[in-house]
Amino acid sequence: MVSSLFINPFSEDAREIVRNYGSPDTIFEVSSALLDTVKRTRGQNIDDNSLLPGSIGELAIKRLEWYLRRQRKGFDHGDYAYLMNPGIEEYDVIAFYVLAQAAGAGFRMGSREVRLVVESTGALVEDRFRVLGSERDEIIEEVLIELGFEGTCWMELSELIGSGKLRLTDLILHRGRVVIDEDEFLMTFQDLISDRDPRSLYEALVGLELKETMISRIIMQKTEEYIARVAEMSSTVEPHPILLETAARIEEAVNEVTSFSGGPVKSAGPGKLVPDAFPPCIRGTLDGVKSGNRNDAIVLLLTSFISYARLYPSVFRDRTPLKVSDLDPELRVIRDEILPIIYEAAERCEPPLFEDDPQEKLNITAKLGFGVHDEPEPEHEGESKWYTPMSCEKIRIHLPDLCRPDELCRSITNPLTYYNRKRWEIHKGKSEQDGGD
């Protein structure tokens, strides 16, 4: 029988397992019982021993590695099938706490590594729900009770909603309380429903999918809060060496998978801007835009173009979703190079954009993926989406004064595509010139 341990590392049973584990010194010692469980997992690839965690410490790293690799082309679910095996749940609970404690002890809050640990935890919860069979409903209800979600007032979820992990519009509310239980939904609303079956409406509005999403987001929030507590303690108490070793392995795993100097997304490497390769619409925006087109030109067009051209020009080719911090971990390029270009273009507008519309500075931050704030800060990343450049068709419709196509424009559909092709032509021309000389 599957227990809630498989989903919820914050239950009392899970905490009891961690309390009874013993010394952290054994975290990376080989566990034959764990390795045997892993090898006997249905669908698990066992030809490559490097895929198999032989210790709880290795299992902790594999949890994160799974999340990083599943977003890449050619990912084989059989490499990490054991993560969907309820038989590892007790080992997995300890591995979760090792991973979270290492993140708190070894990295600052808002760092790329902490974000990935939190995101991987939520993704693993969601995928595990998909492999549960007849026990799925029972586990969902059990975990909701363990997390204290029954009868919750929506205000108690304000931090979760404010972080963007959960949307208020996803919830069914009655007198300020979140209605999640089917019986409560029927008791509260069935007299008001006349045109369809109340139970089918419950399934459409709430159902298992929303419950699973809520559980995933709540566990992500609790994971982030737990890491923050560990980080606070680590500022006054020396962390256990095994946690610092695990933190080093976390950094190594992240760098290996997301490396831009030889990893699976090699073509995504950031590079210096080549202004001579900018398309006409971008050159026109940089020169300054008159009232009427300013806002969209600066916030929607220029912000996305400059940030992707500088950090991730191959986004359309690689089709791998990344965040700014994946390419600019310290946000130095964003702060020192990208934002100054955007702000200077805003100042050249007629009238200057921020003089009569200072709100647009917040919107620029939001379009970079850092929510509605004055400046990009690591802890806010993920509150909004990092928008890719608008297509040429949208530019023609919304910014017709800036769309002055040259010969190259006629064969492309996005200004970033123009930039990549023009940059290649410039580089090719210089190479041929150097060769001729």
N, C-alpha and C positions, 0 to 999 in steps of 0.2 A: 504493500500500500504506500502510495506517495504521501509524504507529509508536507506541511507548509514550509519546512526547512528548505525545500527545493526552490522556493520562491522568495521567502522573507527572511533575511539574515538578522532582522531586528526583533524577532519573537523571543519570548522568555526562554524557550527551549534552545534556541540558537545561542543566546548569551550564556546559558548554562554549559553548553558544549565548549565554548571558548574559555570560560572560567576553569573548567576541569582539564584543559589541554595540558597544562604544565609549562615547562621552560621554553621560551622562544628559540633557544639554542638548537632545537631539533627540527626547526622549520625546513631546512634544506637537506635533512637526512632522508635517505631512500626509504620509502614505505612500500613494501612488497604487496600489502593488501590494497593500497590505492592503485598501484601499477596493474595488479591483476584485474581490478574492477574496470580500469580503463581499457585494457586489452580485450575484455569480454564484452565491451559495448557493441551492440549491433551496428554495423555499418562503419565501424572505426577502421581507418587505415593504419596498419601496424607494420608496414614494410620499412618505414623510416622511424627509427627510435627517437630522433630529435623532436618528433611531433608529440611524444608521449610524456606527460608529467610524472616523474618518479618520486616527487616529494610535494608537500603542501606548498612550499615556497615556489616551486616550478608551476604548480597549478595556479597560483595567484598571478604569475606573469602570463600564463597561457590565457587566462580570462581576458586580459587586456589585449594580448596579441591577436586573439580571435576577433575582437571588435575592430582592430586596425586592419586586419587582412580581409575581413568579409566585405569591405568596401572596395576591394581591388578586383580587377578583371582576373578571371581564371581561378577564383577562390573555390576550394573543394571542401564542402561541408563535412566530408568524411575525415578530414584532418583533425577536426575538433568535435566529433560526434559524442565523445564522452561528456562534454559539457551539458548535453541534453539527456544524460542518463541519471535518473533520480538516485541511483546507487551510490553516487559520489557526494550526496548532499552533506554529510557530516564533515567530510574533508573540505568540501567547498565552502562551508560556513567559515571555517578557520581561515581558509585562503582569502575569503572576502575581507576579513578583518586585518589580515597581514597586508593586503593590498592597500586598504584604506589608511591604516596606520603609517605605512611607508610613505604614502602620498602626503599625509599631514606632516610627517617628520622631515621629509626630504625636499618638499617644494612649497612655494608660496601659494596662498589662496589666489585663484584666478589664473594660475599657470596652465599651460597646455596640458601638462601631465595630470593635474588635478581634474581638469575638465574631462579628459579622456577616461579617467577612472570612474567619474560620476556617470558619464554617458554610457560607458560599457556596461555598468551595473543595470541601468534601465533597459538597455537593448537585450541583455541576457534574460531579464525577467519576461519581456515580451515574447522572445523566442521560445522560452520554456513553457509558457502558457499554450503555445501552438502544438506542443508534443504531448500534452496531457490528454488522456482519453476520457473515460466515464467519470473520473474523479475531478475533472476540471471545475465544475460548478461548486463542489464541496470545498475545494481548495480556495477558490476565489472568496467565498463567504467567510471561511476561516481566517484568511489573511486580512480581509477588511476589518474583522473584529479585532485581530491582533494589532492592527495599525490604529485602532480607535476611531474608525471612520463612521461607524453607525451613529446616526443622529447628530452629525457634525454641523455646526453653523458655518455658513460659507465664509464668514469673517475669520474663522480659524485657519482658513486656507489662503488668506490674503498674501502671505509671503510666497507661497507656491504659485499663486496666480500672478503675482507681481514679477516673479522670475521668468515668466513665459513658459514654464513647464506644463501648466494647466490653464485652460481658458474658462472664464466664468460662463461663457455662452454654451459650454459643453454640459453644464450642470442643470439639473432639474431642482428648483427651489420651491419651498413652501414655508412662508412666514420666516424666512431667513435660514431655514434648515435645508441641508442637502438631502433630497429624496433619492435613495439608491436601492432600497429594498423593494421587491416586487409587491409584497403584501401592503406595505405602506403606500406605495404608488396607487394601487387599486383603491385602498380605503380613502385616499385623499382626493383622487381625481375621477374615479369611475362615474360618479353622478354627473360630472361635467362633460363626459364624452358620449356623444350620441351617434356619430356617423361612422364609427368603426369599433372593432373589438378592443377594449382597454388593454388586454394582455399583449396583443400585437403592437399596439402603440408603445407600450412599455419596452418591448423588445427593440423597437425602432429608435426610441429616444434614449434608452439606457442600455439594457442588454449586457451581454458578457464583454463585448469589445470595449465599451466605455469603462466598465469596472476594471478591466485589465489595464487600460491606459492610466486610470487614476492610481491604481496600485503601483505601476511602474514609476509614475511621476512622484508619488509620495516617497517611495523607496529612494529615488534619486535625490530628493530633497533631504531626506534623513542621512543619506550617505555624505552629502556635502556638509551638512551640519556636524556630523561625526568627524569628518576630516578637519573641519575648522577647530573643533575642540582639541583634537590631537595636536594641531599646529600651535595652538595657544599653550598647551602644556609643554610642548617641545621648546618653547622660548625660555622656559625656566628650569626644565629638567632635561638632562642629557638623554637623548633617545637611545634605545638599545641598539648596539652595533648591527644586529641582524636586520633591523628596519632600515638602517642607512644603506646596508648592502642591497636590500630589496629595492630601495629607491634608485640606486645606481643601475640595477637591472631593468627597472621601469624605463628610465631614461634611455638605456641602450636599446630596449625593444622599440620604443617610439622612434628613435632616430633611425633604426635599421629599416623599419617599414615605411617611414615617411621621408627617408633620405632623398635629397634632390641631386646627389652626386653619384648615384649608382643604384638607387632603389627602384621600385616598380613604377614610380612616377617621375622618372628622370627628366622627361621633357618639360616638366612643370616648373623648372628652376627660375627663380627671380632673376631679372637682368636689368641693367641700366636702361633708362628711357632713351629712345631715339626720336627726338622731336621732328626730324626730317621725314619720319615715316608716319606722322600723324595724318589722318584723313582731313579733308577740308572742313567738315563740321566741327571737329575738335580744334583745329587751328582758329576757326571763327569764334568759338567759345572762349578760347584763351585770350583772344584780342579784346574781349568785352562784349556783352550782349545788352541790347536796349530793353527797357521795361516792356513787359508782355511775354518775353521769352526767357527772362533771366532765371526764374526759379527752376523750371524744368531743365534748362540748359546746364545749369551748375549742379543741381542736386541729383537729377536723374541721369543725365548724359555724362558730364565730365567726371563726376565722382566715381562712377562705376568704371568708366574707361581708364582713367589714370591709375586707379588702384589695381585693376587686372593687368593692364599693360606693364606695370612695374613689377607686380608680384606673381601673377599667374597668367601669362599671355596665352598659354596652351589649354585653357579651361575647356574650350569647345572640342578640342581634339582628344583630350584625356578623358573628359566626361566623368571626372572624379570629384565629388563635392569636397571642398576644403574650406577651412576658415582662415581668416587673416593670420591668426597666431600660428597656424601650421607652417606658414612661410616666413613670418616675421614675429618670432616668439616674444621678443622684448618690445614690439611695436615701435621700434626706432625708425624704420622706414616710413611707416604711416605718419608718425609725428614730425619727423625731420624733413621728409621729402614730399610725400603725397599731399598731406593737408596744406602745406604752404603753397603748392601749385594751385590747389582748388581755391584757397582763400584769396590769393592774389588775383585770380580770374574773377572772383566775386567782387573784389574791390574795383576792378576795371569796368564793371557793368555801369550802365547809365539808368538811374542813379545806382551807386554802390549797393549791392544786394543786402548786406547786413545792416545798413543804416536804417532802413525802414522795414526790414523783415528779419530781425535777429533770430527768430524761430528756425530759420532755414539752417543755421549752424547745427542745431540739434538733429535736423533731418539728415544732414550729411553724415553725422556720426551713425545714425540709424541705418543708412544705406550701406555702410561698411560692416554692419552686423553687430553693432555694439549698443543697440537700443537708443532711446531718446535721451541723450545726455550731452553735456557740453563738450566732452572730450572722450575719445576711445579709452576705456579702461578694461584690463583683462577680466575683472570680475563681472563685467556686463556683457561679455561676448556671448552670442547665442540668443540674446533677447530679441534680436531681429535678424533678418537674412542679409547676407552679403550679396547684393544684387549684381547680376551680370549686365554688361552694356546693352542698352535697348537696340533693337534691330534697325536697319536702314529704313524699312517700311514705316516703323513707328516715328522715326525722325522726320520722314517726309510728311507725315500726318500732323504731328504735334509741334515740330520745330521747322516748318518749311523754309523760313528765312536762313537757316543754317545749312540746309541741304543744297549744296552747290557742287554736284558730282563732277569729278574729273574722269579721265578715261578708265582708270583702274576701278573706280566706284561701280561702273556698269557691270562688273563681273563678280561683285561680292554682295553679301547680305547683312554684314555687321561691321561696324567701324573697327572692332578688334581684329577681325579677319583681314581687313585692309591693312592694319598696322603690321600684322605678322608677315603678310606677303610683301609689303613695301620694305620692311626691315630686311627680309631675305634678299630682295633685289639690290638693296644698298650694299649689303654685305658681299653679295656675289660680285657686284661691280668693283668693289674695292679689291677683292681677291684677284680678279682678272687683271686689274690695273697693276697690282703688286707683282703678279706673275709676269706681266709684260715688261715691267721695269727690270 
